[in-house]
Amino acid sequence: MDIPPFFNKWFVWSCLLYFTSCGHQAPVPPEAAPGLENLSQALDAFNQAYARADVAALDKLLAAGYLHTNGATPSLDKESWLRYVAGRKSAIDAGDLVIDRYSMLGPKIRLYGNAAVVSGKVRISGLNQDGPFEHEYRVTELWVFDDSGWKRAAFHDGQVK
């Protein structure tokens, strides 16, 4: 049986298109892909929200299974930590706590697919009932990327000053 030449070309092109598209996922839009720039933006937004004790903003930037660990308290889950932040907000609103500066210094970021580890130093200064204060903490954070962007999943700090 003879196969018409146009069929051969059609068959070859069809196979080529089929096999070159197999196993490839649709490209992720750049604004939705995990990366250093949008992680840096999330870190900045988080630190600003924490400085002003913005519980609603922080809630959106935390993963559902968030774990917060430091040397001062037992580990806290997301709800417990947000209650702590709400207490800070009450102190800020009452004038019992004034934050002059809250900044992350020298962050080091390592990307691992849809996760990232952030290490750095946080410096906070202000005024509370005991008077002026300035503290520094060495921090390690785990961030995960999902459909809605970067979320902080875990945090640990140790006071250095």
C-alpha positions in Angstrom: 0.0 0.0 0.0 1.4 3.4 -1.0 1.2 6.3 1.5 0.7 9.7 -0.1 3.7 12.1 0.4 1.5 14.7 2.1 0.5 12.1 4.8 4.2 11.4 5.6 4.9 15.1 6.2 1.7 15.5 8.3 2.5 12.4 10.3 6.1 13.5 10.9 5.1 17.0 12.0 2.3 15.6 14.2 4.7 13.3 16.0 7.3 16.0 16.4 4.7 18.3 18.0 3.4 15.6 20.2 6.7 14.3 21.5 8.3 17.7 22.0 5.3 18.8 24.2 5.1 15.7 26.3 6.3 16.1 29.9 6.5 19.9 29.7 4.4 21.9 32.1 3.0 25.3 31.1 5.4 28.0 32.1 4.8 29.7 35.4 4.1 33.4 35.1 7.2 35.3 36.4 5.1 37.1 39.0 4.0 33.8 40.4 7.4 32.0 40.4 9.4 31.7 43.6 12.4 34.0 43.5 14.7 36.2 45.5 13.0 39.5 44.5 9.5 38.5 45.6 10.9 36.8 48.7 12.7 40.0 49.6 9.5 41.9 49.2 7.7 39.4 51.5 10.5 39.7 54.1 10.2 43.5 54.0 6.4 43.4 54.3 6.6 40.9 57.2 9.2 43.0 59.1 7.2 46.2 58.7 4.0 44.5 59.8 5.7 43.0 62.8 7.2 46.4 63.8 3.7 47.9 63.9 2.1 44.7 65.2 -0.3 44.4 62.3 -1.9 41.0 63.0 -4.0 40.9 59.8 -1.0 41.5 57.6 1.1 38.9 59.5 -1.7 36.4 59.3 -1.6 36.5 55.5 2.2 36.1 55.5 2.3 33.0 57.8 1.9 29.4 56.7 -1.0 27.4 58.3 1.4 25.2 60.3 3.6 28.0 61.4 6.1 27.3 64.2 7.8 30.1 66.2 10.7 29.2 68.6 12.9 31.3 70.8 14.6 31.0 74.1 12.0 33.0 76.1 8.9 30.8 75.6 7.9 27.3 74.6 7.3 26.9 70.8 4.2 28.8 69.5 1.9 27.8 66.7 0.4 30.4 64.4 -2.6 31.3 66.5 -0.6 31.5 69.7 2.0 33.7 68.1 -0.7 36.0 66.6 -2.2 36.4 70.0 1.2 37.5 71.3 1.5 40.1 68.5 -2.0 41.3 69.4 -0.7 41.9 72.9 2.2 43.9 71.4 -0.4 45.9 69.4 -2.3 46.8 72.6 0.9 47.9 74.3 1.8 50.1 71.2 -1.7 51.6 71.1 -1.5 52.4 74.8 1.9 54.0 74.5 3.5 51.4 76.7 5.7 50.2 73.8 7.3 52.5 71.1 9.3 50.9 68.3 11.9 53.3 66.9 13.6 50.9 64.7 13.1 47.3 63.5 15.4 46.0 60.8 16.9 42.9 59.4 20.6 43.2 58.8 22.6 41.2 56.3 20.1 38.6 55.4 21.5 35.5 53.7 18.9 33.7 51.5 19.2 30.1 50.2 16.5 28.9 47.7 15.5 25.3 47.6 12.7 25.0 45.0 9.5 26.3 46.6 11.3 26.8 50.0 13.9 29.2 51.3 16.0 29.5 54.4 16.7 33.1 55.5 19.4 33.9 58.1 20.3 37.3 59.5 20.4 39.6 62.4 17.4 41.6 63.6 17.9 44.9 65.4 15.1 46.4 67.4 15.1 49.6 69.5 12.5 51.7 71.2 11.0 52.5 74.6 9.0 50.5 77.0 8.0 50.8 80.7 11.6 50.0 81.7 13.0 52.8 79.5 14.9 52.8 76.3 16.0 49.4 74.8 18.1 48.1 72.0 18.3 44.3 71.2 19.9 42.2 68.5 18.8 38.7 67.6 20.3 36.1 65.3 17.4 34.6 63.3 16.7 31.7 61.0 13.5 31.6 59.1 11.9 29.0 56.8 9.8 30.4 54.0 7.6 28.4 51.6 6.0 29.4 48.3 2.4 28.5 47.5 -0.3 29.8 45.1 -0.6 33.0 47.1 3.1 33.8 47.4 5.8 33.4 50.1 4.7 32.5 53.6 6.9 32.2 56.7 6.6 28.6 58.0 9.1 28.6 60.9 11.2 31.0 62.9 14.0 30.7 65.5 16.0 33.4 67.2 18.6 33.8 69.8 19.4 37.1 71.5 22.9 38.4 70.9 22.6 41.8 72.5 
